[in-house]
Amino acid sequence: MIRLILILKILVLTGISSFLHAKHENNFFSLNVEWQGIDREYLIYLPEEYYEEPNMSFPLIVGLHGYVGTASGFERETSKGMNLHAEKENYITVYPQGSHFNNKDNKKSSFVSSWNDVVSNAEPEPGMPPSCSHQKSVSPKPTECKKFGNCAWTSCYDDLGFLKWLIEEISEKYRVDISRRYMVGLSNGGAMTHRFACTYPEMISAAVAVVPSIAIGRSCTPSSSMPYLQIVGDNDQVIPLDGSKAESGFYYDTPFKTFNLWADSMQCKDQSRDSLSLAKKSGLNCHTRNNCTNSRHEVINCIVPGGAHSWPGQTSDAGYCRDNIQKDSVPNYFNCLKPYPVEINWGNEVIWEFLKNHRKNK
């Protein structure tokens, strides 16, 4: 009898585990749309409470992968399981896929994806330095790009328009709290987040750029007050903290320049340290500009001691892969092999501590 009871318990627990896994899988899905004549893909995660509370609206986070990254690689590895955090804090996540192609070089094919932040491919304006030291282009050219200078490297599609449309679409079709819409991004995705927040500050309530690849002299400022957080590593070899030439031959704005330009545009008068308690607890060195025109807004720059070109709490080699959810849309790329995380990443906690403090006035 005891053995029978144990077997029944195991069967019940196995059934519950399978049900929860299946339910979780149904919460995370891929959608496609033909936008401006090309196929665009995005992934959506809905927390369990979205189904359990039909009268409740939820915050939205749009997460942008980096250069040669994927939407599913960003969720699983780059951010170290952002869906886990979305489930814990009850927000909707959307992971757009940047336009991509397979470049053939020396008979080898490589996956290339990117975001067009408008300025990375642009020639420098009069008096501005070039954004690279190359004498000829060294980056794979996307087929849609008609002009592609020596320093160009991103796609040429209207990604600003696509992301604006996507936020509007998700907000209309799902129960999104439009006062709590946010954007976060890594590297090229961080530069795209930076540019989007400058261009469409009315669309989101706050923005987070992690190790953003902002070409030298291309930092922008928002047309209206916008809370902004940057997170960078002091050992970043891809985008040097001091603005020196990167190993790739490119030059980038320093995070300190971007930080102060943004804060000055919002007329932030005061400066303080360690305004994010979780960031301080995690060992980050943060500086905040506050007492701005909008007294509730702030601009923060956080440095990860010893940090590389990576999401906070993750290593720099993670995320350059695609998970099974994109096996058909991104067939010729590495599978994500690292086990799916089981614990909440502290970097996502730090980012959420900042984001949740900001919302639009209804």
MARRONU-883334 format. One line per 10 residues: number of its first residue (from 1); for each residue x, y, z of C-alpha. Coordinates in pm, whole numbers. Each point is the difference from the previous one (the first is absolute). Example, Ala and Ser with C-alpha at 12.3 -4.5 7.8 and 13.67 -1.06 7.14 Angstrom:
2
1	1230 -450 780; 137 344 -66 $
END
This chain:
362
1	0 0 0; 279 243 91; 178 -81 -327; -324 63 -191; -49 336 170; 358 102 -86; -50 -101 -363; -324 201 -14; 175 303 151; 280 -26 -256 $
11	-251 -23 -283; -192 300 130; 314 208 45; 126 -100 -344; -334 98 -149; 6 337 175; 359 60 -112; -87 -85 -361; -310 221 12; 196 294 133 $
21	269 -48 -262; -258 -14 -276; -176 304 137; 330 187 18; 75 -88 -362; -340 139 -102; 85 326 173; 300 55 -228; -68 12 -372; 119 143 -330 $
31	-193 228 -237; 81 130 -345; -118 299 -194; 72 135 -347; 109 353 73; 107 236 -280; 32 -296 -235; 223 -221 216; -72 -273 251; 60 104 362 $
41	-12 -231 298; -50 66 369; -37 -221 308; -247 65 282; -6 -126 359; -318 33 208; 29 -72 374; -242 -249 157; -186 279 175; -92 144 -338 $
51	-237 -296 -42; -108 -13 363; -91 371 27; -201 89 -314; -78 352 123; 359 91 80; 243 195 -221; 373 -69 -1; 327 187 -56; 180 -66 -328 $
61	374 -40 -56; 137 -7 -355; 341 -173 -4; 247 51 -287; 283 -242 -74; 346 106 -114; 184 -28 -331; -15 -355 -145; -238 -90 282; -351 -145 0 $
71	-320 71 189; 3 -347 163; 372 14 76; -57 335 173; -276 -147 219; 173 -325 87; 367 91 30; 73 372 -43; -241 105 276; 35 -335 176 $
81	-368 -87 -14; -198 325 -7; -323 -202 -17; 75 -129 350; 12 357 124; -311 96 -197; -185 -284 172; 121 114 341; -88 367 -50; -302 -47 -229 $
91	87 192 -313; -34 -80 -371; 320 -34 -200; 42 41 -374; 320 -98 -178; 15 135 -358; 237 -163 -245; 232 232 -188; 14 -45 -375; 256 -263 -97 $
101	172 -182 -284; 269 -261 -48; 320 148 -132; 227 -222 -207; 367 77 33; 278 -237 -112; -265 -265 -63; -110 22 365; -343 125 99; -49 219 303 $
111	-319 128 161; -25 380 14; -277 191 178; -17 361 109; -211 304 84; 11 317 -207; 35 281 253; 22 247 -293; 337 152 94; 238 -299 10 $
121	1 -25 -380; -12 374 -61; 296 198 -125; 132 251 257; -139 349 -11; 243 288 -69; 245 34 286; -75 -345 140; 264 -277 -3; -60 -327 -187 $
131	-130 -282 218; 272 -243 -111; 359 -17 -124; -76 -227 -296; 112 94 -348; -261 -230 -150; -311 -172 133; 71 -309 209; -358 -84 99; -243 -225 -188 $
141	-236 214 -206; -373 -68 38; -163 -31 -341; -248 281 66; 276 259 53; 52 211 -311; 281 205 153; 248 -160 237; 300 206 107; 326 -115 154 $
151	-142 21 352; -347 -139 -74; -104 -330 157; -373 -6 90; -311 -74 -204; -173 271 -200; -365 -76 78; -221 242 194; 39 -163 340; -116 310 185 $
161	-331 -22 -185; -22 -375 53; 51 23 375; -251 284 29; -256 -206 -193; 74 -305 215; -57 182 329; -327 138 -132; -105 -344 -127; 79 -180 326 $
171	-169 273 203; -316 -34 -208; -21 -379 -5; 110 -79 354; -82 149 339; 295 235 23; 18 276 257; 100 279 -237; 135 203 290; 263 -272 57 $
181	157 -82 -337; 380 -37 -1; 286 -86 -234; 332 -168 80; 281 -109 -230; 355 -133 -18; 285 144 -213; -151 70 -345; -338 -55 169; 109 249 269 $
191	85 259 -265; -339 -68 -160; -170 47 338; 192 326 45; -112 129 -340; -360 -116 39; -32 175 338; 133 320 -157; -235 -20 -297; -320 -128 161 $
201	9 92 370; -381 3 5; -6 -375 -75; 186 -125 308; 35 97 365; 370 -80 47; 292 -153 -191; 302 -213 92; 305 -29 -227; 254 -268 93 $
211	351 50 -148; -155 203 -286; 205 24 -322; -60 371 -63; 229 123 -277; 229 289 93; -180 333 -17; -340 -168 -47; -144 14 352; -347 152 -12 $
221	-232 167 249; -376 -52 38; -246 258 -122; -174 -20 339; 101 -122 345; 83 -373 4; 143 -206 291; 311 -178 -123; 237 -261 142; 332 -109 -151 $
231	193 -303 124; 356 -51 -122; 302 -210 98; 336 153 86; 175 -290 -176; -200 19 -323; 241 -74 -287; -267 38 -269; -95 356 96; 284 147 210 $
241	-116 213 291; 251 276 -77; -108 53 -361; 323 -136 -148; -2 -196 -325; -155 -343 45; 176 -313 -123; -251 -6 -287; 122 341 -118; -316 186 106 $
251	-36 303 229; -289 44 242; -131 277 223; 96 -50 362; -288 -82 238; 90 309 202; -60 226 -301; -333 -168 -79; -102 13 367; 70 371 43 $
261	-145 105 -337; -325 -179 85; -16 144 352; 87 352 -119; -283 -14 -255; -239 -72 290; 161 281 207; 91 -239 280; 176 209 264; 121 -241 267 $
271	222 -305 4; 3 -284 251; 138 -350 36; -153 -344 49; -365 93 -51; -81 -361 -96; 25 -216 311; 23 -329 -191; 274 140 -222; 200 102 306 $
281	-59 -340 157; 128 -165 -318; 319 209 5; -81 244 -282; 126 357 12; -292 224 -97; -31 373 -45; -338 170 -25; -100 338 -139; -332 113 148 $
291	-199 308 103; -87 33 -368; -272 204 -171; -227 -294 73; 78 -55 367; -93 -370 -19; 250 -77 -274; 366 -97 25; 296 -99 -215; 235 -270 134 $
301	333 -140 -116; 114 -325 165; 342 -161 -41; 53 -371 66; 350 -44 152; 185 -254 -212; -302 -18 -228; 40 -89 -366; -222 58 -304; -298 -182 147 $
311	-332 18 177; 41 54 376; 22 -338 170; 99 -182 -319; 320 -77 -191; 90 161 -331; -7 -326 -198; -370 -63 69; -292 59 -233; 154 -49 -342 $
321	-234 -284 -80; -366 -72 -62; -240 -212 200; -249 -256 -135; -276 259 -24; 191 146 -299; 123 -323 -158; -205 65 -316; 48 376 -30; 375 -8 78 $
331	102 -348 -122; 367 65 -78; 131 104 340; 136 -154 317; -243 -167 238; -1 140 353; 170 -277 196; 26 139 351; -269 -134 236; -290 237 50 $
341	60 204 318; -184 -104 316; 72 311 207; -88 365 -54; 295 197 -139; 103 285 228; 56 221 -306; -368 -23 -91; -89 90 359; 216 313 -18 $
351	-156 106 -330; -352 -58 132; 73 201 315; 63 297 -228; -283 -57 -247; -279 -57 250; 57 343 152; -111 173 -319; -336 25 -173; -177 246 -226 $
361	-270 221 140; -337 -132 -114 $
END
